[in-house]
Amino acid sequence: MNIALIDNHPVFRTGIRIILKSQFEDVKTLETGSIQSLGRDIQQDALDIIIIGLSEEQPEIDRSALRKAMKNNPMASFILYYAHNPGFKFASSLMRSGVKGLLIKGGGPDDLTVCVSSVLSGQSYVSQHVRALA
């Protein structure tokens, strides 16, 4: 399974990589600091999942960059990791645009594992923290 990890904090990417490799077999991770550098820094062949982390410095996703990444990686499932709760309305909008998973960085490792498993089985996943706002 090929997973791209996009976040401007290397320590976050390292933590996600460690969790994924401990919970799933045959995980290959590719890493970059921004969604804009996805095509430049990462060979996009056969990515199964693209996990994008958002931070306090960059609390919102660049919608045009997300659409471009989705267009360039039509077989990949996208998971967004928010530093704060994006709110149910915004989360719903992202899911309608094709995002398959929404997580909050304050959640635990199990949340990531369940999200990735759900997305791999063709289901969408929204963190309990976001669902609680519905």
DRENDO-1510 file (C-alpha; in Angstrom, 1 decimal, always signed):
<recs>
REC; n; res; u; v; w
REC; 1; MET; +0.0; +0.0; +0.0 .
REC; 2; ASN; +1.4; +3.4; -1.0 .
REC; 3; ILE; +0.5; +6.3; +1.2 .
REC; 4; ALA; +1.6; +9.9; +0.7 .
REC; 5; LEU; +2.0; +12.0; +3.9 .
REC; 6; ILE; +1.7; +15.7; +3.4 .
REC; 7; ASP; +2.3; +18.0; +6.3 .
REC; 8; ASN; +4.8; +20.9; +6.9 .
REC; 9; HIS; +5.8; +19.3; +10.2 .
REC; 10; PRO; +8.3; +16.4; +9.8 .
REC; 11; VAL; +7.6; +15.1; +13.3 .
REC; 12; PHE; +3.9; +14.7; +12.5 .
REC; 13; ARG; +4.7; +12.8; +9.3 .
REC; 14; THR; +7.1; +10.6; +11.3 .
REC; 15; GLY; +4.4; +9.8; +13.9 .
REC; 16; ILE; +1.8; +8.9; +11.2 .
REC; 17; ARG; +4.4; +6.7; +9.4 .
REC; 18; ILE; +5.2; +4.8; +12.6 .
REC; 19; ILE; +1.5; +4.2; +13.4 .
REC; 20; LEU; +0.7; +3.1; +9.8 .
REC; 21; LYS; +3.7; +0.7; +9.6 .
REC; 22; SER; +2.8; -0.8; +13.0 .
REC; 23; GLN; -0.8; -1.4; +12.1 .
REC; 24; PHE; -0.7; -2.3; +8.4 .
REC; 25; GLU; +1.5; -4.7; +6.3 .
REC; 26; ASP; +3.5; -3.6; +3.3 .
REC; 27; VAL; +3.1; +0.1; +3.8 .
REC; 28; LYS; +5.3; +2.4; +1.7 .
REC; 29; THR; +5.1; +6.1; +2.7 .
REC; 30; LEU; +6.2; +9.0; +0.6 .
REC; 31; GLU; +6.5; +12.4; +2.3 .
REC; 32; THR; +6.4; +16.1; +1.4 .
REC; 33; GLY; +5.7; +19.3; +3.1 .
REC; 34; SER; +2.8; +20.7; +1.1 .
REC; 35; ILE; +0.0; +19.7; -1.2 .
REC; 36; GLN; +1.4; +22.0; -3.9 .
REC; 37; SER; +4.7; +20.0; -3.9 .
REC; 38; LEU; +2.9; +16.6; -4.2 .
REC; 39; GLY; +3.6; +16.2; -7.9 .
REC; 40; ARG; +7.1; +17.6; -7.7 .
REC; 41; ASP; +8.4; +15.8; -4.6 .
REC; 42; ILE; +6.5; +12.5; -4.8 .
REC; 43; GLN; +6.2; +10.1; -7.7 .
REC; 44; GLN; +2.4; +9.9; -8.0 .
REC; 45; ASP; +2.2; +6.4; -9.5 .
REC; 46; ALA; -0.3; +4.2; -7.7 .
REC; 47; LEU; -0.9; +6.1; -4.5 .
REC; 48; ASP; -3.6; +4.4; -2.5 .
REC; 49; ILE; -4.1; +7.0; +0.1 .
REC; 50; ILE; -3.0; +10.7; +0.4 .
REC; 51; ILE; -3.1; +12.0; +4.0 .
REC; 52; ILE; -2.9; +15.8; +4.2 .
REC; 53; GLY; -2.2; +17.4; +7.6 .
REC; 54; LEU; -3.3; +21.0; +8.3 .
REC; 55; SER; -1.8; +23.1; +11.0 .
REC; 56; GLU; -2.4; +26.2; +13.1 .
REC; 57; GLU; -0.2; +28.1; +10.5 .
REC; 58; GLN; -2.3; +26.6; +7.6 .
REC; 59; PRO; -5.7; +25.9; +9.1 .
REC; 60; GLU; -7.6; +25.6; +5.8 .
REC; 61; ILE; -7.1; +23.4; +2.8 .
REC; 62; ASP; -6.3; +25.1; -0.5 .
REC; 63; ARG; -9.4; +23.9; -2.4 .
REC; 64; SER; -7.9; +24.4; -5.9 .
REC; 65; ALA; -4.7; +22.5; -4.9 .
REC; 66; LEU; -6.9; +19.7; -3.5 .
REC; 67; ARG; -9.0; +19.5; -6.7 .
REC; 68; LYS; -5.8; +19.3; -8.7 .
REC; 69; ALA; -4.3; +16.6; -6.5 .
REC; 70; MET; -7.6; +14.6; -6.8 .
REC; 71; LYS; -7.6; +15.0; -10.6 .
REC; 72; ASN; -3.9; +13.9; -10.8 .
REC; 73; ASN; -4.5; +10.9; -8.4 .
REC; 74; PRO; -8.0; +9.6; -9.4 .
REC; 75; MET; -7.4; +6.2; -7.7 .
REC; 76; ALA; -6.2; +7.6; -4.4 .
REC; 77; SER; -8.4; +8.2; -1.4 .
REC; 78; PHE; -7.9; +11.5; +0.4 .
REC; 79; ILE; -7.8; +11.9; +4.2 .
REC; 80; LEU; -7.5; +15.3; +5.8 .
REC; 81; TYR; -6.0; +15.8; +9.3 .
REC; 82; TYR; -7.1; +19.0; +11.0 .
REC; 83; ALA; -5.3; +20.7; +13.9 .
REC; 84; HIS; -8.7; +22.0; +15.0 .
REC; 85; ASN; -12.3; +20.9; +14.4 .
REC; 86; PRO; -13.3; +22.2; +10.9 .
REC; 87; GLY; -17.0; +22.2; +11.9 .
REC; 88; PHE; -19.7; +19.9; +10.6 .
REC; 89; LYS; -20.8; +22.1; +7.7 .
REC; 90; PHE; -17.3; +22.5; +6.3 .
REC; 91; ALA; -16.6; +18.8; +6.9 .
REC; 92; SER; -19.7; +17.9; +5.0 .
REC; 93; SER; -18.6; +20.1; +2.1 .
REC; 94; LEU; -15.2; +18.4; +2.0 .
REC; 95; MET; -16.8; +15.0; +1.9 .
REC; 96; ARG; -19.1; +16.0; -0.9 .
REC; 97; SER; -16.0; +17.1; -2.9 .
REC; 98; GLY; -14.5; +13.7; -2.7 .
REC; 99; VAL; -12.5; +13.6; +0.6 .
REC; 100; LYS; -12.9; +10.1; +2.1 .
REC; 101; GLY; -11.7; +10.7; +5.7 .
REC; 102; LEU; -11.6; +13.6; +8.2 .
REC; 103; LEU; -9.5; +13.4; +11.3 .
REC; 104; ILE; -8.5; +15.7; +14.2 .
REC; 105; LYS; -4.9; +15.8; +15.2 .
REC; 106; GLY; -6.0; +15.6; +18.8 .
REC; 107; GLY; -7.5; +12.2; +18.2 .
REC; 108; GLY; -5.6; +9.0; +19.1 .
REC; 109; PRO; -3.8; +6.4; +16.9 .
REC; 110; ASP; -6.8; +4.2; +16.8 .
REC; 111; ASP; -8.8; +6.9; +15.0 .
REC; 112; LEU; -6.2; +6.9; +12.2 .
REC; 113; THR; -6.2; +3.1; +12.0 .
REC; 114; VAL; -10.0; +2.9; +11.8 .
REC; 115; CYS; -10.1; +5.7; +9.2 .
REC; 116; VAL; -7.5; +4.1; +7.0 .
REC; 117; SER; -9.2; +0.7; +7.3 .
REC; 118; SER; -12.6; +2.2; +6.4 .
REC; 119; VAL; -11.2; +4.1; +3.5 .
REC; 120; LEU; -9.4; +1.0; +2.1 .
REC; 121; SER; -12.7; -0.9; +2.3 .
REC; 122; GLY; -14.5; +1.8; +0.2 .
REC; 123; GLN; -16.2; +3.6; +3.1 .
REC; 124; SER; -15.9; +7.2; +4.2 .
REC; 125; TYR; -14.8; +8.1; +7.8 .
REC; 126; VAL; -15.4; +11.2; +9.9 .
REC; 127; SER; -13.8; +11.5; +13.3 .
REC; 128; GLN; -16.1; +11.3; +16.3 .
REC; 129; HIS; -14.9; +14.8; +17.2 .
REC; 130; VAL; -16.4; +16.2; +14.0 .
REC; 131; ARG; -19.5; +14.0; +14.1 .
REC; 132; ALA; -20.3; +15.3; +17.6 .
REC; 133; LEU; -21.0; +18.7; +16.1 .
REC; 134; ALA; -23.7; +17.4; +13.8 .
</recs>
